[in-house]
Amino acid sequence: MALHDIVSPLPGTFYRRPSPEAEYYVAIDSAVQAGAVIGLVEVMKQFTEIEASVSGRVTELLVEDGEPVDAGQVLMRVEE
Protein backbone atom coordinates (compact mmCIF):
# COMPACT_ATOMS: atom_id res chain seq x y z
CA MET A 1 0.00 0.00 0.00
CA ALA A 2 1.51 3.28 -1.12
CA LEU A 3 0.91 6.68 0.44
CA HIS A 4 0.39 9.61 -1.92
CA ASP A 5 0.66 13.26 -0.90
CA ILE A 6 -1.93 15.67 -2.24
CA VAL A 7 -0.31 19.11 -2.40
CA SER A 8 -1.54 22.63 -2.93
CA PRO A 9 -0.72 23.87 -6.43
CA LEU A 10 -0.68 27.51 -5.27
CA PRO A 11 -0.52 29.63 -2.11
CA GLY A 12 -3.76 30.80 -0.55
CA THR A 13 -6.39 29.70 1.96
CA PHE A 14 -7.40 26.04 2.02
CA TYR A 15 -11.04 25.12 2.53
CA ARG A 16 -12.20 21.57 3.28
CA ARG A 17 -15.81 22.33 2.27
CA PRO A 18 -17.56 24.37 -0.43
CA SER A 19 -19.35 26.68 2.04
CA PRO A 20 -19.53 27.16 5.83
CA GLU A 21 -22.84 25.27 6.00
CA ALA A 22 -21.74 22.33 3.82
CA GLU A 23 -20.22 19.01 4.78
CA TYR A 24 -16.48 18.47 4.37
CA TYR A 25 -15.39 17.08 1.02
CA VAL A 26 -13.43 14.33 2.79
CA ALA A 27 -12.52 13.18 6.29
CA ILE A 28 -10.03 10.67 7.67
CA ASP A 29 -10.91 7.19 6.35
CA SER A 30 -12.98 8.65 3.49
CA ALA A 31 -12.74 6.75 0.22
CA VAL A 32 -11.78 8.99 -2.71
CA GLN A 33 -11.62 8.46 -6.43
CA ALA A 34 -8.94 9.97 -8.66
CA GLY A 35 -10.25 13.31 -9.92
CA ALA A 36 -12.66 13.84 -7.01
CA VAL A 37 -12.64 17.31 -5.45
CA ILE A 38 -11.12 17.13 -1.96
CA GLY A 39 -10.84 20.85 -1.17
CA LEU A 40 -10.50 24.41 -2.45
CA VAL A 41 -7.69 26.97 -2.41
CA GLU A 42 -8.80 30.60 -2.48
CA VAL A 43 -6.54 33.37 -3.74
CA MET A 44 -7.95 36.90 -4.08
CA LYS A 45 -11.57 35.62 -4.25
CA GLN A 46 -10.68 33.05 -6.95
CA PHE A 47 -11.35 29.45 -5.92
CA THR A 48 -9.36 26.56 -7.35
CA GLU A 49 -10.63 23.02 -6.86
CA ILE A 50 -8.07 20.55 -5.54
CA GLU A 51 -8.57 17.04 -6.89
CA ALA A 52 -7.31 13.68 -5.67
CA SER A 53 -4.54 12.41 -7.91
CA VAL A 54 -5.16 8.76 -6.96
CA SER A 55 -7.99 6.58 -5.74
CA GLY A 56 -7.77 5.32 -2.19
CA ARG A 57 -8.47 6.16 1.45
CA VAL A 58 -7.61 9.42 3.24
CA THR A 59 -5.17 8.59 6.04
CA GLU A 60 -4.05 12.07 7.17
CA LEU A 61 -5.42 15.62 7.02
CA LEU A 62 -2.51 17.99 7.45
CA VAL A 63 -4.31 21.33 6.99
CA GLU A 64 -7.45 22.50 8.75
CA ASP A 65 -10.35 24.34 7.15
CA GLY A 66 -9.52 28.02 6.61
CA GLU A 67 -5.74 27.70 7.14
CA PRO A 68 -3.23 29.46 4.88
CA VAL A 69 -1.14 27.18 2.66
CA ASP A 70 1.93 27.53 0.47
CA ALA A 71 2.44 26.17 -3.03
CA GLY A 72 3.67 22.59 -2.74
CA GLN A 73 2.45 22.17 0.86
CA VAL A 74 1.04 18.73 1.61
CA LEU A 75 -2.70 18.98 2.33
CA MET A 76 -3.49 15.32 2.99
CA ARG A 77 -2.26 11.81 2.38
CA VAL A 78 -4.13 9.08 0.53
CA GLU A 79 -3.34 5.38 0.83
CA GLU A 80 -3.72 3.68 -2.52
PyMOL Python script that loads the backbone (N, CA, C, O; Angstrom):
from pymol import cmd

cmd.read_pdbstr("""\
ATOM      1  N   MET A   1       0.841  -1.175   0.000  1.00  0.00           N
ATOM      2  CA  MET A   1       0.000   0.000   0.000  1.00  0.00           C
ATOM      3  C   MET A   1       0.892   1.247   0.000  1.00  0.00           C
ATOM      4  O   MET A   1       1.733   1.429   0.880  1.00  0.00           O
ATOM      5  N   ALA A   2       0.691   2.079  -0.986  1.00  0.00           N
ATOM      6  CA  ALA A   2       1.510   3.279  -1.121  1.00  0.00           C
ATOM      7  C   ALA A   2       0.749   4.504  -0.623  1.00  0.00           C
ATOM      8  O   ALA A   2      -0.462   4.620  -0.806  1.00  0.00           O
ATOM      9  N   LEU A   3       1.488   5.412   0.011  1.00  0.00           N
ATOM     10  CA  LEU A   3       0.911   6.682   0.443  1.00  0.00           C
ATOM     11  C   LEU A   3       1.224   7.738  -0.611  1.00  0.00           C
ATOM     12  O   LEU A   3       2.348   7.825  -1.104  1.00  0.00           O
ATOM     13  N   HIS A   4       0.215   8.537  -0.948  1.00  0.00           N
ATOM     14  CA  HIS A   4       0.386   9.614  -1.919  1.00  0.00           C
ATOM     15  C   HIS A   4       0.032  10.933  -1.258  1.00  0.00           C
ATOM     16  O   HIS A   4      -1.010  11.058  -0.615  1.00  0.00           O
ATOM     17  N   ASP A   5       0.911  11.920  -1.422  1.00  0.00           N
ATOM     18  CA  ASP A   5       0.656  13.257  -0.904  1.00  0.00           C
ATOM     19  C   ASP A   5      -0.166  14.047  -1.910  1.00  0.00           C
ATOM     20  O   ASP A   5       0.120  14.038  -3.108  1.00  0.00           O
ATOM     21  N   ILE A   6      -1.177  14.721  -1.417  1.00  0.00           N
ATOM     22  CA  ILE A   6      -1.930  15.674  -2.239  1.00  0.00           C
ATOM     23  C   ILE A   6      -1.468  17.046  -1.792  1.00  0.00           C
ATOM     24  O   ILE A   6      -1.605  17.406  -0.622  1.00  0.00           O
ATOM     25  N   VAL A   7      -0.917  17.816  -2.732  1.00  0.00           N
ATOM     26  CA  VAL A   7      -0.310  19.106  -2.398  1.00  0.00           C
ATOM     27  C   VAL A   7      -1.100  20.258  -3.001  1.00  0.00           C
ATOM     28  O   VAL A   7      -1.845  20.095  -3.967  1.00  0.00           O
ATOM     29  N   SER A   8      -0.914  21.412  -2.407  1.00  0.00           N
ATOM     30  CA  SER A   8      -1.542  22.627  -2.931  1.00  0.00           C
ATOM     31  C   SER A   8      -0.751  23.115  -4.140  1.00  0.00           C
ATOM     32  O   SER A   8       0.471  23.242  -4.064  1.00  0.00           O
ATOM     33  N   PRO A   9      -1.423  23.389  -5.247  1.00  0.00           N
ATOM     34  CA  PRO A   9      -0.724  23.873  -6.432  1.00  0.00           C
ATOM     35  C   PRO A   9      -0.352  25.362  -6.348  1.00  0.00           C
ATOM     36  O   PRO A   9       0.448  25.854  -7.144  1.00  0.00           O
ATOM     37  N   LEU A  10      -0.942  26.069  -5.378  1.00  0.00           N
ATOM     38  CA  LEU A  10      -0.681  27.508  -5.268  1.00  0.00           C
ATOM     39  C   LEU A  10      -0.870  27.954  -3.822  1.00  0.00           C
ATOM     40  O   LEU A  10      -1.508  27.254  -3.035  1.00  0.00           O
ATOM     41  N   PRO A  11      -0.319  29.116  -3.466  1.00  0.00           N
ATOM     42  CA  PRO A  11      -0.520  29.632  -2.111  1.00  0.00           C
ATOM     43  C   PRO A  11      -1.904  30.253  -1.984  1.00  0.00           C
ATOM     44  O   PRO A  11      -2.464  30.757  -2.958  1.00  0.00           O
ATOM     45  N   GLY A  12      -2.443  30.212  -0.783  1.00  0.00           N
ATOM     46  CA  GLY A  12      -3.759  30.798  -0.546  1.00  0.00           C
ATOM     47  C   GLY A  12      -4.351  30.269   0.739  1.00  0.00           C
ATOM     48  O   GLY A  12      -3.623  29.905   1.662  1.00  0.00           O
ATOM     49  N   THR A  13      -5.666  30.226   0.804  1.00  0.00           N
ATOM     50  CA  THR A  13      -6.386  29.704   1.961  1.00  0.00           C
ATOM     51  C   THR A  13      -7.065  28.414   1.552  1.00  0.00           C
ATOM     52  O   THR A  13      -7.786  28.370   0.555  1.00  0.00           O
ATOM     53  N   PHE A  14      -6.831  27.355   2.328  1.00  0.00           N
ATOM     54  CA  PHE A  14      -7.400  26.045   2.021  1.00  0.00           C
ATOM     55  C   PHE A  14      -8.745  25.878   2.725  1.00  0.00           C
ATOM     56  O   PHE A  14      -8.886  26.179   3.910  1.00  0.00           O
ATOM     57  N   TYR A  15      -9.721  25.395   1.976  1.00  0.00           N
ATOM     58  CA  TYR A  15     -11.041  25.119   2.529  1.00  0.00           C
ATOM     59  C   TYR A  15     -11.378  23.653   2.305  1.00  0.00           C
ATOM     60  O   TYR A  15     -11.219  23.135   1.199  1.00  0.00           O
ATOM     61  N   ARG A  16     -11.842  22.985   3.355  1.00  0.00           N
ATOM     62  CA  ARG A  16     -12.200  21.574   3.282  1.00  0.00           C
ATOM     63  C   ARG A  16     -13.647  21.357   2.880  1.00  0.00           C
ATOM     64  O   ARG A  16     -14.087  20.214   2.753  1.00  0.00           O
ATOM     65  N   ARG A  17     -14.405  22.451   2.675  1.00  0.00           N
ATOM     66  CA  ARG A  17     -15.814  22.327   2.273  1.00  0.00           C
ATOM     67  C   ARG A  17     -16.174  23.501   1.363  1.00  0.00           C
ATOM     68  O   ARG A  17     -15.516  24.541   1.402  1.00  0.00           O
ATOM     69  N   PRO A  18     -17.208  23.341   0.549  1.00  0.00           N
ATOM     70  CA  PRO A  18     -17.556  24.369  -0.428  1.00  0.00           C
ATOM     71  C   PRO A  18     -18.183  25.633   0.160  1.00  0.00           C
ATOM     72  O   PRO A  18     -18.140  26.696  -0.460  1.00  0.00           O
ATOM     73  N   SER A  19     -18.771  25.515   1.369  1.00  0.00           N
ATOM     74  CA  SER A  19     -19.351  26.675   2.044  1.00  0.00           C
ATOM     75  C   SER A  19     -19.379  26.377   3.540  1.00  0.00           C
ATOM     76  O   SER A  19     -19.269  25.217   3.937  1.00  0.00           O
ATOM     77  N   PRO A  20     -19.524  27.404   4.376  1.00  0.00           N
ATOM     78  CA  PRO A  20     -19.525  27.164   5.825  1.00  0.00           C
ATOM     79  C   PRO A  20     -20.622  26.219   6.309  1.00  0.00           C
ATOM     80  O   PRO A  20     -20.460  25.575   7.346  1.00  0.00           O
ATOM     81  N   GLU A  21     -21.730  26.123   5.581  1.00  0.00           N
ATOM     82  CA  GLU A  21     -22.841  25.266   5.998  1.00  0.00           C
ATOM     83  C   GLU A  21     -22.727  23.846   5.456  1.00  0.00           C
ATOM     84  O   GLU A  21     -23.448  22.955   5.904  1.00  0.00           O
ATOM     85  N   ALA A  22     -21.836  23.626   4.503  1.00  0.00           N
ATOM     86  CA  ALA A  22     -21.743  22.334   3.816  1.00  0.00           C
ATOM     87  C   ALA A  22     -20.890  21.331   4.595  1.00  0.00           C
ATOM     88  O   ALA A  22     -20.120  21.693   5.484  1.00  0.00           O
ATOM     89  N   GLU A  23     -21.054  20.076   4.231  1.00  0.00           N
ATOM     90  CA  GLU A  23     -20.222  19.007   4.782  1.00  0.00           C
ATOM     91  C   GLU A  23     -18.820  19.102   4.185  1.00  0.00           C
ATOM     92  O   GLU A  23     -18.627  19.668   3.109  1.00  0.00           O
ATOM     93  N   TYR A  24     -17.848  18.540   4.898  1.00  0.00           N
ATOM     94  CA  TYR A  24     -16.482  18.472   4.372  1.00  0.00           C
ATOM     95  C   TYR A  24     -16.453  17.580   3.136  1.00  0.00           C
ATOM     96  O   TYR A  24     -17.206  16.612   3.027  1.00  0.00           O
ATOM     97  N   TYR A  25     -15.557  17.932   2.199  1.00  0.00           N
ATOM     98  CA  TYR A  25     -15.390  17.080   1.016  1.00  0.00           C
ATOM     99  C   TYR A  25     -14.951  15.679   1.430  1.00  0.00           C
ATOM    100  O   TYR A  25     -15.505  14.683   0.967  1.00  0.00           O
ATOM    101  N   VAL A  26     -13.944  15.612   2.311  1.00  0.00           N
ATOM    102  CA  VAL A  26     -13.429  14.328   2.791  1.00  0.00           C
ATOM    103  C   VAL A  26     -13.073  14.432   4.266  1.00  0.00           C
ATOM    104  O   VAL A  26     -12.901  15.525   4.805  1.00  0.00           O
ATOM    105  N   ALA A  27     -12.966  13.276   4.905  1.00  0.00           N
ATOM    106  CA  ALA A  27     -12.518  13.175   6.293  1.00  0.00           C
ATOM    107  C   ALA A  27     -11.541  12.009   6.368  1.00  0.00           C
ATOM    108  O   ALA A  27     -11.359  11.287   5.387  1.00  0.00           O
ATOM    109  N   ILE A  28     -10.920  11.824   7.507  1.00  0.00           N
ATOM    110  CA  ILE A  28     -10.033  10.674   7.666  1.00  0.00           C
ATOM    111  C   ILE A  28     -10.861   9.410   7.462  1.00  0.00           C
ATOM    112  O   ILE A  28     -11.982   9.296   7.959  1.00  0.00           O
ATOM    113  N   ASP A  29     -10.294   8.474   6.729  1.00  0.00           N
ATOM    114  CA  ASP A  29     -10.910   7.194   6.350  1.00  0.00           C
ATOM    115  C   ASP A  29     -11.923   7.317   5.212  1.00  0.00           C
ATOM    116  O   ASP A  29     -12.540   6.319   4.838  1.00  0.00           O
ATOM    117  N   SER A  30     -12.109   8.510   4.655  1.00  0.00           N
ATOM    118  CA  SER A  30     -12.985   8.653   3.487  1.00  0.00           C
ATOM    119  C   SER A  30     -12.358   7.966   2.279  1.00  0.00           C
ATOM    120  O   SER A  30     -11.148   8.041   2.064  1.00  0.00           O
ATOM    121  N   ALA A  31     -13.190   7.302   1.501  1.00  0.00           N
ATOM    122  CA  ALA A  31     -12.739   6.753   0.221  1.00  0.00           C
ATOM    123  C   ALA A  31     -12.829   7.857  -0.820  1.00  0.00           C
ATOM    124  O   ALA A  31     -13.823   8.580  -0.886  1.00  0.00           O
ATOM    125  N   VAL A  32     -11.780   7.984  -1.637  1.00  0.00           N
ATOM    126  CA  VAL A  32     -11.779   8.990  -2.706  1.00  0.00           C
ATOM    127  C   VAL A  32     -11.423   8.325  -4.028  1.00  0.00           C
ATOM    128  O   VAL A  32     -10.700   7.330  -4.072  1.00  0.00           O
ATOM    129  N   GLN A  33     -11.943   8.894  -5.088  1.00  0.00           N
ATOM    130  CA  GLN A  33     -11.617   8.457  -6.432  1.00  0.00           C
ATOM    131  C   GLN A  33     -10.699   9.487  -7.072  1.00  0.00           C
ATOM    132  O   GLN A  33     -10.811  10.678  -6.783  1.00  0.00           O
ATOM    133  N   ALA A  34      -9.803   9.048  -7.928  1.00  0.00           N
ATOM    134  CA  ALA A  34      -8.939   9.974  -8.656  1.00  0.00           C
ATOM    135  C   ALA A  34      -9.812  10.984  -9.388  1.00  0.00           C
ATOM    136  O   ALA A  34     -10.773  10.607 -10.059  1.00  0.00           O
ATOM    137  N   GLY A  35      -9.484  12.250  -9.263  1.00  0.00           N
ATOM    138  CA  GLY A  35     -10.248  13.306  -9.920  1.00  0.00           C
ATOM    139  C   GLY A  35     -11.341  13.908  -9.064  1.00  0.00           C
ATOM    140  O   GLY A  35     -11.929  14.923  -9.440  1.00  0.00           O
ATOM    141  N   ALA A  36     -11.631  13.299  -7.906  1.00  0.00           N
ATOM    142  CA  ALA A  36     -12.660  13.840  -7.011  1.00  0.00           C
ATOM    143  C   ALA A  36     -12.143  15.099  -6.323  1.00  0.00           C
ATOM    144  O   ALA A  36     -10.971  15.168  -5.953  1.00  0.00           O
ATOM    145  N   VAL A  37     -13.000  16.082  -6.153  1.00  0.00           N
ATOM    146  CA  VAL A  37     -12.635  17.315  -5.453  1.00  0.00           C
ATOM    147  C   VAL A  37     -12.498  17.006  -3.964  1.00  0.00           C
ATOM    148  O   VAL A  37     -13.398  16.429  -3.353  1.00  0.00           O
ATOM    149  N   ILE A  38     -11.350  17.403  -3.384  1.00  0.00           N
ATOM    150  CA  ILE A  38     -11.115  17.129  -1.965  1.00  0.00           C
ATOM    151  C   ILE A  38     -10.954  18.421  -1.163  1.00  0.00           C
ATOM    152  O   ILE A  38     -10.822  18.384   0.060  1.00  0.00           O
ATOM    153  N   GLY A  39     -10.965  19.565  -1.857  1.00  0.00           N
ATOM    154  CA  GLY A  39     -10.840  20.845  -1.175  1.00  0.00           C
ATOM    155  C   GLY A  39     -10.742  21.984  -2.173  1.00  0.00           C
ATOM    156  O   GLY A  39     -10.775  21.777  -3.386  1.00  0.00           O
ATOM    157  N   LEU A  40     -10.620  23.196  -1.636  1.00  0.00           N
ATOM    158  CA  LEU A  40     -10.496  24.410  -2.447  1.00  0.00           C
ATOM    159  C   LEU A  40      -9.350  25.256  -1.914  1.00  0.00           C
ATOM    160  O   LEU A  40      -9.092  25.284  -0.711  1.00  0.00           O
ATOM    161  N   VAL A  41      -8.660  25.950  -2.825  1.00  0.00           N
ATOM    162  CA  VAL A  41      -7.693  26.969  -2.409  1.00  0.00           C
ATOM    163  C   VAL A  41      -8.184  28.291  -2.973  1.00  0.00           C
ATOM    164  O   VAL A  41      -8.446  28.418  -4.169  1.00  0.00           O
ATOM    165  N   GLU A  42      -8.303  29.276  -2.085  1.00  0.00           N
ATOM    166  CA  GLU A  42      -8.796  30.598  -2.479  1.00  0.00           C
ATOM    167  C   GLU A  42      -7.638  31.591  -2.489  1.00  0.00           C
ATOM    168  O   GLU A  42      -6.881  31.700  -1.525  1.00  0.00           O
ATOM    169  N   VAL A  43      -7.520  32.308  -3.599  1.00  0.00           N
ATOM    170  CA  VAL A  43      -6.537  33.372  -3.742  1.00  0.00           C
ATOM    171  C   VAL A  43      -7.260  34.575  -4.334  1.00  0.00           C
ATOM    172  O   VAL A  43      -7.757  34.507  -5.458  1.00  0.00           O
ATOM    173  N   MET A  44      -7.323  35.661  -3.597  1.00  0.00           N
ATOM    174  CA  MET A  44      -7.949  36.895  -4.076  1.00  0.00           C
ATOM    175  C   MET A  44      -9.353  36.650  -4.652  1.00  0.00           C
ATOM    176  O   MET A  44      -9.674  37.110  -5.748  1.00  0.00           O
ATOM    177  N   LYS A  45     -10.173  35.924  -3.900  1.00  0.00           N
ATOM    178  CA  LYS A  45     -11.568  35.623  -4.252  1.00  0.00           C
ATOM    179  C   LYS A  45     -11.720  34.691  -5.458  1.00  0.00           C
ATOM    180  O   LYS A  45     -12.823  34.538  -5.983  1.00  0.00           O
ATOM    181  N   GLN A  46     -10.628  34.072  -5.898  1.00  0.00           N
ATOM    182  CA  GLN A  46     -10.680  33.054  -6.950  1.00  0.00           C
ATOM    183  C   GLN A  46     -10.495  31.697  -6.286  1.00  0.00           C
ATOM    184  O   GLN A  46      -9.527  31.495  -5.553  1.00  0.00           O
ATOM    185  N   PHE A  47     -11.405  30.771  -6.530  1.00  0.00           N
ATOM    186  CA  PHE A  47     -11.350  29.452  -5.918  1.00  0.00           C
ATOM    187  C   PHE A  47     -10.876  28.415  -6.933  1.00  0.00           C
ATOM    188  O   PHE A  47     -11.392  28.330  -8.048  1.00  0.00           O
ATOM    189  N   THR A  48      -9.886  27.633  -6.524  1.00  0.00           N
ATOM    190  CA  THR A  48      -9.358  26.562  -7.352  1.00  0.00           C
ATOM    191  C   THR A  48      -9.668  25.229  -6.685  1.00  0.00           C
ATOM    192  O   THR A  48      -9.316  25.014  -5.525  1.00  0.00           O
ATOM    193  N   GLU A  49     -10.322  24.342  -7.413  1.00  0.00           N
ATOM    194  CA  GLU A  49     -10.632  23.020  -6.862  1.00  0.00           C
ATOM    195  C   GLU A  49      -9.363  22.180  -6.809  1.00  0.00           C
ATOM    196  O   GLU A  49      -8.571  22.170  -7.752  1.00  0.00           O
ATOM    197  N   ILE A  50      -9.181  21.479  -5.701  1.00  0.00           N
ATOM    198  CA  ILE A  50      -8.073  20.549  -5.543  1.00  0.00           C
ATOM    199  C   ILE A  50      -8.644  19.153  -5.695  1.00  0.00           C
ATOM    200  O   ILE A  50      -9.598  18.785  -5.009  1.00  0.00           O
ATOM    201  N   GLU A  51      -8.057  18.373  -6.601  1.00  0.00           N
ATOM    202  CA  GLU A  51      -8.568  17.041  -6.886  1.00  0.00           C
ATOM    203  C   GLU A  51      -7.601  15.972  -6.402  1.00  0.00           C
ATOM    204  O   GLU A  51      -6.389  16.185  -6.359  1.00  0.00           O
ATOM    205  N   ALA A  52      -8.148  14.831  -6.043  1.00  0.00           N
ATOM    206  CA  ALA A  52      -7.314  13.685  -5.673  1.00  0.00           C
ATOM    207  C   ALA A  52      -6.599  13.185  -6.923  1.00  0.00           C
ATOM    208  O   ALA A  52      -7.201  13.064  -7.990  1.00  0.00           O
ATOM    209  N   SER A  53      -5.319  12.900  -6.780  1.00  0.00           N
ATOM    210  CA  SER A  53      -4.537  12.412  -7.913  1.00  0.00           C
ATOM    211  C   SER A  53      -4.608  10.898  -8.041  1.00  0.00           C
ATOM    212  O   SER A  53      -4.276  10.345  -9.089  1.00  0.00           O
ATOM    213  N   VAL A  54      -5.043  10.224  -6.974  1.00  0.00           N
ATOM    214  CA  VAL A  54      -5.159   8.762  -6.964  1.00  0.00           C
ATOM    215  C   VAL A  54      -6.450   8.361  -6.252  1.00  0.00           C
ATOM    216  O   VAL A  54      -7.045   9.153  -5.520  1.00  0.00           O
ATOM    217  N   SER A  55      -6.862   7.139  -6.477  1.00  0.00           N
ATOM    218  CA  SER A  55      -7.991   6.583  -5.735  1.00  0.00           C
ATOM    219  C   SER A  55      -7.458   5.886  -4.495  1.00  0.00           C
ATOM    220  O   SER A  55      -6.391   5.273  -4.528  1.00  0.00           O
ATOM    221  N   GLY A  56      -8.201   5.981  -3.407  1.00  0.00           N
ATOM    222  CA  GLY A  56      -7.772   5.319  -2.188  1.00  0.00           C
ATOM    223  C   GLY A  56      -8.546   5.811  -0.986  1.00  0.00           C
ATOM    224  O   GLY A  56      -9.712   6.194  -1.084  1.00  0.00           O
ATOM    225  N   ARG A  57      -7.861   5.791   0.172  1.00  0.00           N
ATOM    226  CA  ARG A  57      -8.475   6.162   1.452  1.00  0.00           C
ATOM    227  C   ARG A  57      -7.637   7.267   2.095  1.00  0.00           C
ATOM    228  O   ARG A  57      -6.411   7.170   2.156  1.00  0.00           O
ATOM    229  N   VAL A  58      -8.305   8.313   2.572  1.00  0.00           N
ATOM    230  CA  VAL A  58      -7.614   9.424   3.239  1.00  0.00           C
ATOM    231  C   VAL A  58      -7.087   8.925   4.586  1.00  0.00           C
ATOM    232  O   VAL A  58      -7.849   8.433   5.418  1.00  0.00           O
ATOM    233  N   THR A  59      -5.772   9.059   4.790  1.00  0.00           N
ATOM    234  CA  THR A  59      -5.165   8.595   6.045  1.00  0.00           C
ATOM    235  C   THR A  59      -4.757   9.746   6.955  1.00  0.00           C
ATOM    236  O   THR A  59      -4.709   9.584   8.174  1.00  0.00           O
ATOM    237  N   GLU A  60      -4.459  10.920   6.368  1.00  0.00           N
ATOM    238  CA  GLU A  60      -4.049  12.074   7.174  1.00  0.00           C
ATOM    239  C   GLU A  60      -4.580  13.358   6.562  1.00  0.00           C
ATOM    240  O   GLU A  60      -4.562  13.530   5.343  1.00  0.00           O
ATOM    241  N   LEU A  61      -5.052  14.260   7.414  1.00  0.00           N
ATOM    242  CA  LEU A  61      -5.423  15.618   7.019  1.00  0.00           C
ATOM    243  C   LEU A  61      -4.412  16.537   7.695  1.00  0.00           C
ATOM    244  O   LEU A  61      -4.376  16.627   8.922  1.00  0.00           O
ATOM    245  N   LEU A  62      -3.600  17.211   6.906  1.00  0.00           N
ATOM    246  CA  LEU A  62      -2.506  17.994   7.452  1.00  0.00           C
ATOM    247  C   LEU A  62      -2.793  19.486   7.534  1.00  0.00           C
ATOM    248  O   LEU A  62      -2.001  20.239   8.101  1.00  0.00           O
ATOM    249  N   VAL A  63      -3.922  19.922   6.970  1.00  0.00           N
ATOM    250  CA  VAL A  63      -4.310  21.330   6.987  1.00  0.00           C
ATOM    251  C   VAL A  63      -5.779  21.417   7.394  1.00  0.00           C
ATOM    252  O   VAL A  63      -6.620  20.679   6.882  1.00  0.00           O
ATOM    253  N   GLU A  64      -6.071  22.316   8.307  1.00  0.00           N
ATOM    254  CA  GLU A  64      -7.451  22.502   8.754  1.00  0.00           C
ATOM    255  C   GLU A  64      -8.190  23.464   7.837  1.00  0.00           C
ATOM    256  O   GLU A  64      -7.574  24.199   7.066  1.00  0.00           O
ATOM    257  N   ASP A  65      -9.494  23.453   7.925  1.00  0.00           N
ATOM    258  CA  ASP A  65     -10.353  24.338   7.149  1.00  0.00           C
ATOM    259  C   ASP A  65     -10.033  25.796   7.468  1.00  0.00           C
ATOM    260  O   ASP A  65     -10.030  26.191   8.634  1.00  0.00           O
ATOM    261  N   GLY A  66      -9.762  26.596   6.434  1.00  0.00           N
ATOM    262  CA  GLY A  66      -9.516  28.020   6.611  1.00  0.00           C
ATOM    263  C   GLY A  66      -8.068  28.385   6.900  1.00  0.00           C
ATOM    264  O   GLY A  66      -7.773  29.555   7.145  1.00  0.00           O
ATOM    265  N   GLU A  67      -7.153  27.413   6.877  1.00  0.00           N
ATOM    266  CA  GLU A  67      -5.742  27.703   7.142  1.00  0.00           C
ATOM    267  C   GLU A  67      -5.024  28.163   5.878  1.00  0.00           C
ATOM    268  O   GLU A  67      -5.347  27.711   4.779  1.00  0.00           O
ATOM    269  N   PRO A  68      -4.052  29.060   6.030  1.00  0.00           N
ATOM    270  CA  PRO A  68      -3.230  29.456   4.883  1.00  0.00           C
ATOM    271  C   PRO A  68      -2.298  28.317   4.476  1.00  0.00           C
ATOM    272  O   PRO A  68      -1.823  27.562   5.323  1.00  0.00           O
ATOM    273  N   VAL A  69      -2.043  28.201   3.183  1.00  0.00           N
ATOM    274  CA  VAL A  69      -1.139  27.181   2.658  1.00  0.00           C
ATOM    275  C   VAL A  69      -0.174  27.801   1.661  1.00  0.00           C
ATOM    276  O   VAL A  69      -0.446  28.854   1.084  1.00  0.00           O
ATOM    277  N   ASP A  70       0.947  27.137   1.468  1.00  0.00           N
ATOM    278  CA  ASP A  70       1.935  27.533   0.475  1.00  0.00           C
ATOM    279  C   ASP A  70       1.856  26.596  -0.718  1.00  0.00           C
ATOM    280  O   ASP A  70       1.342  25.484  -0.603  1.00  0.00           O
ATOM    281  N   ALA A  71       2.357  27.035  -1.852  1.00  0.00           N
ATOM    282  CA  ALA A  71       2.436  26.170  -3.025  1.00  0.00           C
ATOM    283  C   ALA A  71       3.339  24.995  -2.688  1.00  0.00           C
ATOM    284  O   ALA A  71       4.430  25.180  -2.148  1.00  0.00           O
ATOM    285  N   GLY A  72       2.888  23.790  -3.004  1.00  0.00           N
ATOM    286  CA  GLY A  72       3.666  22.594  -2.735  1.00  0.00           C
ATOM    287  C   GLY A  72       3.472  22.007  -1.351  1.00  0.00           C
ATOM    288  O   GLY A  72       4.020  20.946  -1.053  1.00  0.00           O
ATOM    289  N   GLN A  73       2.704  22.671  -0.498  1.00  0.00           N
ATOM    290  CA  GLN A  73       2.452  22.169   0.857  1.00  0.00           C
ATOM    291  C   GLN A  73       1.532  20.959   0.797  1.00  0.00           C
ATOM    292  O   GLN A  73       0.540  20.961   0.067  1.00  0.00           O
ATOM    293  N   VAL A  74       1.863  19.924   1.564  1.00  0.00           N
ATOM    294  CA  VAL A  74       1.035  18.726   1.606  1.00  0.00           C
ATOM    295  C   VAL A  74      -0.250  19.028   2.371  1.00  0.00           C
ATOM    296  O   VAL A  74      -0.211  19.502   3.507  1.00  0.00           O
ATOM    297  N   LEU A  75      -1.388  18.750   1.739  1.00  0.00           N
ATOM    298  CA  LEU A  75      -2.696  18.981   2.334  1.00  0.00           C
ATOM    299  C   LEU A  75      -3.225  17.744   3.047  1.00  0.00           C
ATOM    300  O   LEU A  75      -3.786  17.831   4.139  1.00  0.00           O
ATOM    301  N   MET A  76      -3.036  16.588   2.409  1.00  0.00           N
ATOM    302  CA  MET A  76      -3.490  15.323   2.986  1.00  0.00           C
ATOM    303  C   MET A  76      -2.744  14.184   2.320  1.00  0.00           C
ATOM    304  O   MET A  76      -2.087  14.357   1.294  1.00  0.00           O
ATOM    305  N   ARG A  77      -2.862  13.016   2.928  1.00  0.00           N
ATOM    306  CA  ARG A  77      -2.258  11.810   2.384  1.00  0.00           C
ATOM    307  C   ARG A  77      -3.357  10.789   2.103  1.00  0.00           C
ATOM    308  O   ARG A  77      -4.305  10.625   2.871  1.00  0.00           O
ATOM    309  N   VAL A  78      -3.185  10.106   0.959  1.00  0.00           N
ATOM    310  CA  VAL A  78      -4.133   9.084   0.533  1.00  0.00           C
ATOM    311  C   VAL A  78      -3.375   7.772   0.369  1.00  0.00           C
ATOM    312  O   VAL A  78      -2.327   7.720  -0.276  1.00  0.00           O
ATOM    313  N   GLU A  79      -3.922   6.713   0.963  1.00  0.00           N
ATOM    314  CA  GLU A  79      -3.342   5.378   0.827  1.00  0.00           C
ATOM    315  C   GLU A  79      -4.009   4.693  -0.353  1.00  0.00           C
ATOM    316  O   GLU A  79      -5.230   4.535  -0.391  1.00  0.00           O
ATOM    317  N   GLU A  80      -3.204   4.296  -1.297  1.00  0.00           N
ATOM    318  CA  GLU A  80      -3.717   3.681  -2.521  1.00  0.00           C
ATOM    319  C   GLU A  80      -4.053   2.232  -2.280  1.00  0.00           C
ATOM    320  O   GLU A  80      -4.501   1.542  -3.196  1.00  0.00           O
TER     321      GLU A  80
END
""", "prot")
cmd.dss("prot")
cmd.show_as("cartoon", "prot")
cmd.util.cbc("prot")
cmd.orient("prot")
